[in-house]
């Protein structure tokens, strides 16, 4: 992922939308990745919302997070995209 850092102001609050199959451990994978990169600033109890697709085949995990720097953005997107449970990240 290419980051145009001059377009971002850090810290940068944002909502990640991660989609995957509903029968996969998507939420657990997303939580593990975000905890690894965000530490205690990420609380899955209050920062995660799930939305199933209309047919229930897929689910989106919406995570409210705060990015602190460009390298963190790149690392989180790379880890999410490398997960076999993740189909797409917005």
C-alpha positions in Angstrom: 0.0 0.0 0.0 1.4 3.4 -1.0 0.9 6.1 1.6 1.0 9.8 0.7 2.0 10.9 4.2 1.7 14.6 3.3 -2.1 13.9 2.9 -2.4 12.4 6.4 -2.3 14.1 9.7 -1.1 11.9 12.6 -2.5 10.8 14.9 -5.2 9.8 12.4 -8.5 8.4 13.7 -10.2 6.1 11.2 -12.5 3.2 10.8 -11.2 0.1 9.0 -13.7 -2.1 7.3 -12.5 -5.7 6.9 -14.6 -8.2 5.0 -14.5 -11.9 5.0 -16.6 -15.1 5.0 -19.0 -15.4 8.0 -17.8 -18.9 8.7 -14.2 -17.9 9.2 -12.6 -16.6 12.4 -12.4 -13.1 10.9 -13.1 -11.1 14.0 -10.5 -13.0 16.0 -7.9 -12.5 13.2 -8.6 -8.7 13.0 -8.5 -8.3 16.8 -5.1 -10.1 17.0 -3.6 -8.0 14.3 -4.8 -4.7 15.7 -3.7 -5.6 19.2 -0.3 -6.5 17.9 0.1 -3.1 16.1 -1.9 -0.8 18.4 -1.4 -2.3 21.8 -3.6 -1.0 24.7 -5.0 1.9 22.6 -7.3 -0.7 20.9 -10.2 -2.0 22.9 -12.1 -4.6 20.9 -15.0 -4.5 23.4 -15.8 -0.9 22.3 -13.9 -0.4 19.1 -15.4 -3.3 17.0 -18.7 -3.6 15.3 -19.9 -6.5 13.1 -22.2 -6.3 10.1 -23.4 -9.4 8.3 -24.1 -9.4 4.6 -27.7 -9.6 3.4 -27.4 -13.3 2.7 -25.2 -14.0 5.8 -22.4 -15.4 3.7 -20.0 -12.5 4.5 -19.4 -10.3 7.5 -17.6 -6.9 7.8 -15.6 -6.1 10.9 -15.6 -2.4 11.4 -12.8 -1.3 13.7 -12.4 2.3 15.1 -8.7 2.9 15.5 -6.1 5.7 15.7 -3.1 5.5 13.5 0.0 7.1 15.0 2.4 7.1 12.0 2.8 6.0 8.4 4.7 2.8 9.2 1.9 1.7 11.4 -0.6 2.2 8.6 1.5 0.1 6.2 2.1 -2.6 8.7 -1.6 -3.0 9.7 -2.8 -3.1 6.1 -0.1 -5.6 5.2 -0.9 -7.9 8.1 -4.7 -7.7 7.3 -4.1 -8.4 3.6 -1.9 -11.4 4.5 -4.5 -13.0 6.6 -6.2 -16.0 4.9 -9.5 -14.9 6.5 -9.6 -11.4 5.1 -11.1 -11.0 1.6 -10.9 -7.1 1.4 -9.8 -4.2 3.5 -11.3 -0.7 3.1 
